[in-house]
Amino acid sequence: MNETSIITLNENSVRNNVSFLQKKMGKKVKVSAVVKANAYGHGIEQIVPLFEKAGIDHFSVFDYYEALRVRKSLKGDATIMIMGWIDEKNIQDSVKSGFEFFVFDLERLKIALQASRKLRKPARIHLEAETGMNRSGLHYDEMKKAVVIINDNPENLKVAGFCTHLAGAESISNHLRIKHQIARYKRILKMITENGVEPEYKHMANSAASFVYPKTRLDLVRIGIMMYGFWPSTETFIYYLGNKANRTDPLNRVLGWESRIMSVKEIRTGEYIGYGVSFLAQQHMKTALIPVGYASGYSRSLSNKGRVLIRGQRCDVIGMVNMNMIIVDITLIPEASPGDQVVIIGRQGEMEIKVSAFSDISERLNYEVLTHLSQNIRRKLLK
Ligand SMILES: *Cc1c(COP(=O)(O)O)cnc(C)c1O
């Protein structure tokens, strides 16, 4: 290993997760793989081919540049749906490339129409309804205006989808709010269909909603975190388990992160270790230096709290997480030496460090931990 650390991607896990999700959603529901934020930190270029091989032909991204990266990574045809930002100057190219995109306000609809007229190619849009998250999307009255524009321009505006996003389906405390959103979605959908607009795909569910509110699956589900082997929340997993006799997790994590010991040191009792005075050696200690730090995505909030695996044993992070390094306690593994494998996320022997352990300690979501993994770290496929 020439680099300071590598991220490993397990192809079997991808296959397992895709097949589990597709089976659960059923034949009538399209599973769109959400690969925004560099595929939740896994790496768009590495993950997209794996998803494609596993049978995914619909991808969701946040912005235009991610869409370009997905297209480049594909071998065959697939639908690419941009759920968020496209700079005005890139709308035409998006239409030209056949990217589908969310129309989240009337201005966007007009820009899409202009682009389509210029190119003489229809824009494939997803009408996003504002149903109560109050983030993006058209209110009932705006949607009415959109319908008029769409009906006036049937050659230019193809309604590929009608969608919304739910504000926190992973937690029961949001139940009422979600119910209201579903009701509003239906009300706006009724209005547009009564006015002759028939969306190809109706969609609203993310990972959590797909499981907790099965009725929200409609024609398509936008699944992110579960593709990578994580439940959106413990609550969602418990809900899924219900009264099942088999309580094992059907998802497998795709990502691992490993490094090597850079050097080892003996520390005398009474010495401080690392920056400042946050760690004082209370006994004679042995420490190992690992070349990962907050610049690679190892959060500073794991200072004096994180753990890694060396020679099949858990070792505590001691002192502050540095920009490029951490120091860990190997007092109980005297044989540990430079070059030894260090597992930061994943399995080593019987032991495992989960992203959730990591995120519980640092009070961050799995989502956040994953997306902070630096794009500079090489991704390596495990077959
Ligand atoms: C990120 C995102 C999703 C996927 O959410 P997960 O919880 O990762 O499944 C779905 N829809 C939209 C609009 C999103 O932004």
The ligand as an SDF file (V2000), in Angstrom:
LIG
                    3D

 15 15  0  0  0  0  0  0  0  0999 V2000
  -30.9040   11.7080   -0.4110 C   0  0  0  0  0  0  0  0  0  0  0  0
  -32.2680   11.5880   -0.9380 C   0  0  0  0  0  0  0  0  0  0  0  0
  -32.9110   10.3500   -0.9740 C   0  0  0  0  0  0  0  0  0  0  0  0
  -32.3020    9.0800   -0.3990 C   0  0  0  0  0  0  0  0  0  0  0  0
  -32.3980    9.0800    1.0020 O   0  0  0  0  0  0  0  0  0  0  0  0
  -31.9410    7.7940    1.8510 P   0  0  0  0  0  0  0  0  0  0  0  0
  -32.4050    8.0890    3.2170 O   0  0  0  0  0  0  0  0  0  0  0  0
  -30.4510    7.7550    1.7680 O   0  0  0  0  0  0  0  0  0  0  0  0
  -32.5710    6.6180    1.2330 O   0  0  0  0  0  0  0  0  0  0  0  0
  -34.1550   10.2940   -1.5830 C   0  0  0  0  0  0  0  0  0  0  0  0
  -34.7230   11.4050   -2.0860 N   0  0  0  0  0  0  0  0  0  0  0  0
  -34.1460   12.6100   -2.0540 C   0  0  0  0  0  0  0  0  0  0  0  0
  -34.8430   13.7930   -2.6370 C   0  0  0  0  0  0  0  0  0  0  0  0
  -32.9020   12.7460   -1.4680 C   0  0  0  0  0  0  0  0  0  0  0  0
  -32.3220   13.9460   -1.4220 O   0  0  0  0  0  0  0  0  0  0  0  0
  1  2  1  0
  2  3  1  0
  2 14  2  0
  3  4  1  0
  3 10  2  0
  4  5  1  0
  5  6  1  0
  6  7  2  0
  6  8  1  0
  6  9  1  0
 10 11  1  0
 11 12  2  0
 12 13  1  0
 12 14  1  0
 14 15  1  0
M  END
$$$$
